[in-house]
């Protein structure tokens, strides 16, 4: 493994982190954008349309953000990883 995160399924709301928010369905894993080496990842279970990961560079999230679930201080979704506010 190279430490990158990979996601699959529907790209609705940018939840795959690969820059696509068109709703395309990916049956095979696609790499999350950026050169992050992630040590932990999780998918949003409360709303199911976001994911987060931790790297030495801090916390990052991507996808739906209507409830502030990305932790970046906004309510704007992102189809690529955004840094969680207050993380390194």
C-alpha positions as CSV (number, residue, x, y, z in Angstrom):
1,X,0.0,0.0,0.0
2,X,1.2,3.5,-0.8
3,X,-0.7,5.3,2.0
4,X,-3.3,6.8,-0.4
5,X,-7.0,6.5,0.2
6,X,-9.2,4.9,-2.3
7,X,-13.0,5.1,-2.6
8,X,-15.7,3.6,-4.8
9,X,-19.4,3.9,-5.5
10,X,-21.3,7.0,-6.5
11,X,-19.4,10.3,-6.9
12,X,-22.5,12.3,-5.8
13,X,-21.5,15.3,-3.7
14,X,-17.9,14.6,-4.3
15,X,-17.9,11.8,-1.7
16,X,-15.1,9.9,-3.5
17,X,-12.5,12.7,-3.2
18,X,-11.3,12.2,-6.8
19,X,-12.5,15.6,-8.1
20,X,-15.7,14.2,-9.6
21,X,-19.1,15.2,-8.2
22,X,-21.2,14.2,-11.3
23,X,-22.8,11.1,-9.8
24,X,-20.7,8.7,-11.8
25,X,-20.6,5.3,-10.3
26,X,-17.2,3.7,-9.9
27,X,-17.3,0.0,-9.4
28,X,-13.5,-0.2,-8.9
29,X,-11.5,1.9,-6.4
30,X,-10.4,5.4,-7.4
31,X,-7.6,7.3,-5.7
32,X,-8.4,10.3,-3.6
33,X,-6.7,13.4,-4.9
34,X,-3.5,14.8,-3.3
35,X,-0.2,13.3,-2.3
36,X,-1.3,12.5,1.3
37,X,0.0,9.5,3.1
38,X,-3.0,8.6,5.2
39,X,-2.7,6.6,8.5
40,X,-6.5,6.3,9.2
41,X,-9.7,6.8,7.2
42,X,-13.4,6.7,8.0
43,X,-16.6,7.2,6.0
44,X,-19.4,9.4,7.3
45,X,-22.0,7.2,8.9
46,X,-24.4,9.9,10.1
47,X,-25.0,11.3,6.6
48,X,-23.1,8.9,4.5
49,X,-21.9,11.3,1.9
50,X,-18.4,12.3,3.2
51,X,-15.2,10.7,4.3
52,X,-12.2,11.8,6.4
53,X,-8.6,10.7,6.7
54,X,-5.7,11.5,8.9
55,X,-2.1,12.0,7.7
56,X,1.0,13.5,9.3
57,X,-0.1,16.7,7.7
58,X,-3.4,16.8,9.6
59,X,-7.0,15.8,9.1
60,X,-8.7,16.0,5.7
61,X,-12.3,15.4,4.7
62,X,-14.3,15.5,1.4
63,X,-17.8,15.1,0.1
64,X,-21.2,16.6,1.3
65,X,-20.9,19.4,3.9
66,X,-24.4,20.7,4.4
67,X,-24.1,20.1,8.1
68,X,-20.5,21.2,8.5
69,X,-19.3,17.5,8.4
70,X,-16.0,18.4,6.6
71,X,-14.8,20.4,9.6
72,X,-13.4,23.2,7.6
73,X,-15.7,25.9,9.0
74,X,-17.9,26.1,6.0
75,X,-21.0,24.4,4.6
76,X,-19.6,24.0,1.1
77,X,-19.0,20.4,-0.2
78,X,-15.7,19.4,-1.8
79,X,-14.9,16.7,-4.3
80,X,-11.3,16.7,-3.1
81,X,-9.7,16.6,0.4
82,X,-9.9,19.9,2.4
83,X,-8.0,20.4,5.7
84,X,-10.0,20.1,8.9
85,X,-9.9,23.5,10.7
86,X,-7.3,23.4,13.5
87,X,-5.4,20.4,12.3
88,X,-1.7,20.7,11.4
